[in-house]
Amino acid sequence: MLVFPNAKINIGLNIVEKRPDGFHNIESCFYPVGWSDALEVTLAETFSFHSDGIAIPGNASDNLCAKAYELLRKDYNLPPVKIHLLKTVPIGAGLGGGSADAAFTIKALNQLFGLDISVDDQEKYARLIGSDCAFFVRNKPMYCFEKGDRFETIDINIAGKWIALVNPGIHISTVEAYSGVVAKRSTENLRNILREPIKEWKGRVQNDFEATLFEKYPLLGEVKEKLYGLGAEYAAMSGSGSTLFGIFGQEQNVKQHFPEFRVWQGFLK
């Protein structure tokens, strides 16, 4: 079975408070984009996981896809499978690529073996793997809160807009990103702002990681300003990683302006 785990962007990211368990409560809009990995799951005599493309740090047994398989194997007595991942979504980039891979592994196993696991239960498994992993089960625009693993529908109208994602190759871990922020509640309601036309978002829809990470990595701020200079209606950093995105009113070749970086561009759905 072949599936294509896609990335997501954060449109706004407010770090609301630190939780007793050491995590942070946030509020954000998660929005799926078309930049995708390729994931193949097939029956095998023994379990294995291997990947090509962008190198994934750590041991194969610790990969989130392997953890997803192990969760379902224990509860459903699954036979061994071979998981092959072609990794193209950058790592440590704020795009949720690893979380998507794990969630799509759950969905692929559910379909491959006819497990009939409900969407709600698939999300429960995904939450055991990572905070934003559950988003990719339904994989549609959502208002996300608590650890980024609780969702409500959101009224946002940007389908058909052109988006460019620019990754300058800086790896930022979640621990590094959170080490520089102070949790606080936003003075504006993110859900209400996102109902407004996109031209009203600039300066109001904020990513709380930008202040400290732009100071540490000035290149990130430069990319954001360049996206605005190219005509983006809204531009921001995605999540806690190093990818910047610009949303445009019409199709244009943004990639030519960033020849040294990884760039994906396409229409939003």
Buried (B, 14 or more C-beta within 10 A) or exposed (E): BEBEBBBBBBBBBBBBEBEEEEBBBBBBBBBBBBBBBBBBBEEEEEBBBEBEEBEBEEEBEEBBBBBBBEBBBEEEEBEEBBBBBBBBBBBBBBBBBBBBBBBBBBBBBBBBBEBEBEEEBBBBBBBEBBBBBBBBBBBBBBBBBBBBBBBEEBEBEBEEBBBBBBBBEBEBEBEBBBEEBEBEEBEEEBBEBBEEEBEBBEEBBBBBBBEBBBEEBEBBBEBBEBBEEBEBBBBBBBBBBBBBBBBBEEEBEBBEBBEEBBBBBEEBE
